[in-house]
Amino acid sequence: MSDFLNRAKDLADRHDDKVDQALDKAGEQADKRTGGKHSEQIDKGVDAAQQRTGQGDTRP
C-alpha cells in the first residue's frame, strides 16, 4: 500500500496545476450543493488541500 501512496504523491507533485484545478472544481460543486451556506469553510479547505499537494498552490 505504501508504494501506491508514494506513486500518488509523486503524481500529485508532478501535476500540481491539474490537482489545484480539480480541487477548485470540487470546492465550487460543494459550494453550489450547499447553496453557498459554507463558502468560507469550503474555501479554507480547498486552500489547505492545495497547499498540501505538490509544490503548493499554483493558482494565480
Contacts in CASP RR format, 6 or more apart in sequence:
PFRMAT RR
TARGET T0000
AUTHOR 0000-0000-0000
METHOD contacts of the structure
MODEL  1
MSDFLNRAKDLADRHDDKVDQALDKAGEQADKRTGGKHSEQIDKGVDAAQ
QRTGQGDTRP
12 19 0 8 1.000
12 53 0 8 1.000
12 54 0 8 1.000
13 53 0 8 1.000
13 54 0 8 1.000
13 55 0 8 1.000
16 53 0 8 1.000
16 54 0 8 1.000
16 55 0 8 1.000
16 56 0 8 1.000
16 58 0 8 1.000
17 58 0 8 1.000
19 50 0 8 1.000
19 53 0 8 1.000
19 54 0 8 1.000
20 50 0 8 1.000
20 53 0 8 1.000
20 56 0 8 1.000
20 57 0 8 1.000
20 58 0 8 1.000
20 59 0 8 1.000
23 46 0 8 1.000
23 49 0 8 1.000
23 50 0 8 1.000
23 53 0 8 1.000
24 46 0 8 1.000
24 59 0 8 1.000
26 46 0 8 1.000
27 42 0 8 1.000
27 43 0 8 1.000
27 46 0 8 1.000
30 38 0 8 1.000
30 42 0 8 1.000
31 38 0 8 1.000
31 39 0 8 1.000
31 42 0 8 1.000
34 42 0 8 1.000
47 57 0 8 1.000
50 56 0 8 1.000
50 57 0 8 1.000
50 58 0 8 1.000
50 59 0 8 1.000
51 57 0 8 1.000
END
